Amino acid sequence: RESDITACTWTTKKWPFTTPKGKVLLRAYVGKPGDTVVDDHTDEEIVNIARRDLSKMMTFKGDPDFTIVNRLPKSMPQYHIGHMTQIRNIQNHVKRQYNGLRITGAPFEAVGLPDCIQQGKNAVEELIDEL
């Protein structure tokens, strides 16, 4: 098994105000669809798994000042082949049948906050053009 983490956000880089100078704040995402790594391990074990996987990609000096484990089972949309075609069909139906309504968000096109914000902006621009 290569890695149990699926992603890592350098919170320090995205939002510098969240972290004191000289410190780094990382957020690791652990677990994949169909596995039970999060269910099968204690918080301490999950932290160790994340550190193990991240240490394959970067060098750590010392131990973390703190760790927090948030368990969010089945909270990440899992897109399947054909998902975007279905979403486009639904969005086109809504656009045709419900004037002035658009649907966007993580379940539709992308789960990242910047992607969701962009979807909202695109929907607003489209609606403004229709006015």
SVG drawing of the C-alpha trace seen along z (x, -y; Angstrom):
<svg xmlns="http://www.w3.org/2000/svg" viewBox="-40 -42 54 44">
<polyline fill="none" stroke="black" stroke-width="0.4" points="0.0,0.0 1.5,-3.3 -0.4,-5.7 -3.5,-6.0 -3.7,-9.8 -5.5,-11.2 -4.5,-14.8 -2.7,-17.4 -3.5,-21.0 -0.8,-23.5 -3.2,-25.7 -0.3,-28.0 0.1,-28.8 -3.7,-29.1 -4.5,-31.2 -1.3,-32.6 -3.3,-34.3 -4.2,-30.9 -0.6,-30.1 1.9,-31.8 5.2,-32.9 7.7,-30.1 5.0,-27.4 3.4,-25.3 -0.2,-24.1 -1.0,-21.0 -4.3,-19.2 -4.1,-15.6 -7.0,-13.7 -6.9,-10.0 -8.9,-7.2 -10.3,-6.3 -13.6,-5.0 -14.1,-1.4 -11.4,-1.2 -11.9,-1.3 -8.6,-2.8 -10.4,-5.6 -12.9,-3.2 -10.2,-0.7 -7.7,-3.1 -7.6,-5.3 -7.0,-9.0 -3.3,-8.5 -2.9,-5.8 -4.5,-8.0 -2.0,-10.8 0.8,-8.3 -0.5,-7.1 -0.7,-10.6 2.8,-11.5 4.2,-8.3 2.7,-9.0 3.7,-12.7 7.2,-11.8 7.6,-10.0 7.0,-13.4 8.6,-15.9 11.0,-16.3 9.6,-17.0 11.7,-18.5 10.3,-17.7 6.8,-16.8 3.6,-18.7 2.5,-21.2 -1.0,-19.7 -3.1,-17.4 -6.8,-17.2 -8.6,-14.2 -12.0,-14.9 -13.9,-11.9 -16.2,-12.7 -17.4,-9.3 -19.0,-9.3 -18.7,-13.0 -16.7,-13.4 -18.6,-13.0 -17.4,-10.1 -17.8,-10.9 -18.3,-7.9 -17.7,-7.6 -20.4,-9.6 -21.0,-11.9 -20.3,-15.1 -22.7,-14.1 -25.5,-13.5 -24.8,-16.8 -24.8,-18.7 -28.1,-17.1 -29.6,-18.0 -28.3,-21.6 -29.7,-22.0 -33.0,-20.7 -33.2,-23.1 -32.1,-26.0 -34.8,-25.2 -37.6,-24.5 -36.9,-26.9 -36.1,-30.4 -33.6,-32.1 -32.4,-29.0 -29.0,-27.3 -27.6,-24.4 -23.9,-24.2 -21.7,-23.0 -19.5,-20.1 -21.9,-17.3 -22.1,-18.6 -18.7,-19.6 -15.9,-19.8 -15.4,-19.5 -12.8,-22.2 -13.8,-25.5 -12.2,-27.5 -14.1,-25.4 -17.4,-25.9 -16.8,-29.6 -16.0,-29.7 -19.2,-27.7 -21.2,-30.3 -19.6,-33.1 -20.3,-31.4 -23.9,-30.9 -24.3,-34.5 -22.7,-35.7 -25.0,-33.5 -28.0,-34.8 -27.0,-38.4 -26.6,-37.9 -30.2,-36.6 -31.6,-39.7"/>
</svg>
